[in-house]
Amino acid sequence: MTNLFKLHFLLGVSISLKQPTCYTKNIFLIVFSDSRFEIFMKHIFLILFLISTSLGSNQAFAKDNAKNYSTLFVIPDILIYRPIGLAVTAVGVGVFAALSPFTALAQISPPHNAFEKTSDILIMGPGRFTFARPVGDMSF
C-alpha cells in the first residue's frame, strides 16, 4: 500500500495525491504533508493572523468620539433622528431639483458657486447628518 500525501490549501481544502511535490499557483501556497499537527498549526496560525490584522486595523483608524457620544442617544438616534434625516434629505433633493433653474440664474454672476452652496444646504447637510455621522454622536 502506497503512502498518500494530502494537498492542503490555506482554506482547508484537501486532495489526495501519490507523490509529494510543492507548487505555487496564483495567491495560494500549496503544501503537501501527511501530518495532522502541521495542518492544525497552519490553521491556528491563519486564524490568529486574521484576528490580529482585523483588530489592529480597527484601532489604527479609530477616532476619539467619546466626548460627543452618548449611550442614551443611540435609540432615539436610530428610531427618530435618522428616519427624519432621510426624509429631509429626500425633500432637499426635490427642492433642489425644483430650484435648479433659479440656481442656474444665480450661477451667472460671480463667484459662480450657487449650485455648490444650494446642494450643500439642501442635500449634503442632511445627508451628512443621516449617513456620515456615527450612531449616538451628538455633534450636529
C-alpha positions as CSV (number, residue, x, y, z in Angstrom):
1,M,0.0,0.0,0.0
2,T,1.5,3.4,-1.0
3,N,1.6,6.3,1.3
4,L,-0.8,9.0,0.1
5,F,0.0,12.6,0.7
6,K,-2.7,15.2,1.1
7,L,-2.8,18.6,-0.6
8,H,-3.8,21.4,1.8
9,F,-4.8,24.9,0.8
10,L,-4.9,27.8,3.3
11,L,-8.6,27.4,3.3
12,G,-8.6,23.8,4.3
13,V,-9.3,22.0,1.0
14,S,-7.6,18.6,0.8
15,I,-6.9,16.4,-2.2
16,S,-5.1,13.1,-2.1
17,L,-2.0,12.6,-4.3
18,K,0.5,9.8,-4.7
19,Q,3.8,11.8,-4.8
20,P,4.8,14.7,-2.7
21,T,5.6,17.9,-4.6
22,C,5.2,21.6,-3.9
23,Y,3.7,24.3,-6.3
24,T,2.8,27.9,-6.1
25,K,-0.3,28.9,-8.0
26,N,-1.8,32.4,-8.0
27,I,-2.2,33.5,-4.4
28,F,-2.5,30.1,-2.8
29,L,0.5,28.3,-1.5
30,I,0.0,24.6,-2.0
31,V,1.8,22.5,0.6
32,F,1.9,18.7,0.8
33,S,2.2,16.8,4.1
34,D,0.5,14.0,5.9
35,S,1.0,15.4,9.5
36,R,-2.3,16.4,11.1
37,F,-0.4,18.5,13.6
38,E,1.2,20.6,10.9
39,I,-2.2,21.2,9.3
40,F,-3.7,22.1,12.7
41,M,-0.8,24.6,13.3
42,K,-1.3,26.2,9.9
43,H,-5.0,26.7,10.6
44,I,-4.3,28.2,14.0
45,F,-1.7,30.5,12.5
46,L,-4.1,31.6,9.8
47,I,-6.9,32.3,12.4
48,L,-4.6,34.2,14.7
49,F,-3.2,36.2,11.8
50,L,-6.6,37.2,10.6
51,I,-7.7,38.1,14.1
52,S,-4.6,40.2,14.8
53,T,-4.8,42.1,11.5
54,S,-8.5,42.9,11.9
55,L,-8.1,44.1,15.5
56,G,-5.1,46.2,14.6
57,S,-6.8,48.0,11.7
58,N,-9.8,48.9,13.9
59,Q,-7.6,50.6,16.5
60,A,-5.5,52.3,13.9
61,F,-8.5,54.1,12.3
62,A,-10.4,54.8,15.4
63,K,-11.2,58.4,16.3
64,D,-11.8,59.9,19.7
65,N,-15.6,60.4,19.6
66,A,-16.0,59.7,23.4
67,K,-16.8,63.4,24.1
68,N,-19.7,63.5,21.6
69,Y,-21.1,60.0,22.2
70,S,-24.0,59.2,24.5
71,T,-25.4,55.8,25.0
72,L,-28.8,57.3,25.9
73,F,-28.9,59.0,22.5
74,V,-28.4,55.8,20.4
75,I,-32.0,54.5,20.5
76,P,-33.6,57.9,19.7
77,D,-31.0,58.5,17.0
78,I,-31.8,55.2,15.2
79,L,-35.6,55.3,15.7
80,I,-36.3,59.0,15.3
81,Y,-33.5,61.2,14.0
82,R,-32.1,59.0,11.2
83,P,-35.6,58.5,9.6
84,I,-36.3,62.2,9.9
85,G,-32.8,63.0,8.4
86,L,-33.6,60.6,5.5
87,A,-36.9,62.3,4.8
88,V,-35.3,65.8,5.0
89,T,-32.6,64.6,2.5
90,A,-35.3,63.3,0.1
91,V,-37.2,66.6,0.4
92,G,-34.0,68.5,-0.1
93,V,-33.3,66.6,-3.4
94,G,-36.8,67.6,-4.6
95,V,-36.5,71.2,-3.6
96,F,-33.0,71.3,-5.2
97,A,-34.4,70.0,-8.4
98,A,-37.3,72.5,-8.3
99,L,-34.9,75.4,-7.6
100,S,-32.3,74.4,-10.1
101,P,-33.5,76.9,-12.9
102,F,-33.2,79.7,-10.4
103,T,-29.9,78.4,-9.1
104,A,-28.7,78.4,-12.7
105,L,-29.6,82.1,-13.0
106,A,-27.8,82.9,-9.8
107,Q,-24.8,80.9,-11.1
108,I,-24.2,83.5,-13.8
109,S,-22.9,86.2,-11.5
110,P,-19.6,85.8,-9.6
111,P,-18.5,83.9,-7.5
112,H,-20.2,81.1,-9.6
113,N,-20.8,78.7,-6.8
114,A,-24.6,78.9,-6.4
115,F,-25.1,75.2,-7.2
116,E,-22.4,74.2,-4.7
117,K,-24.0,76.3,-1.9
118,T,-27.5,75.2,-2.7
119,S,-26.6,71.5,-2.8
120,D,-24.6,71.8,0.4
121,I,-27.6,73.3,2.2
122,L,-30.4,71.2,0.8
123,I,-28.7,67.8,0.2
124,M,-25.2,67.4,1.7
125,G,-26.0,68.8,5.1
126,P,-28.9,66.5,5.8
127,G,-27.1,63.6,4.1
128,R,-24.0,64.0,6.3
129,F,-26.3,64.1,9.3
130,T,-28.1,60.9,8.3
131,F,-25.4,58.8,6.7
132,A,-21.9,60.0,7.7
133,R,-22.4,60.8,11.4
134,P,-21.7,57.9,13.8
135,V,-24.6,56.4,15.7
136,G,-25.0,58.1,19.0
137,D,-22.9,61.1,18.0
138,M,-24.5,64.4,19.2
139,S,-22.2,66.8,17.4
140,F,-24.6,68.1,14.9
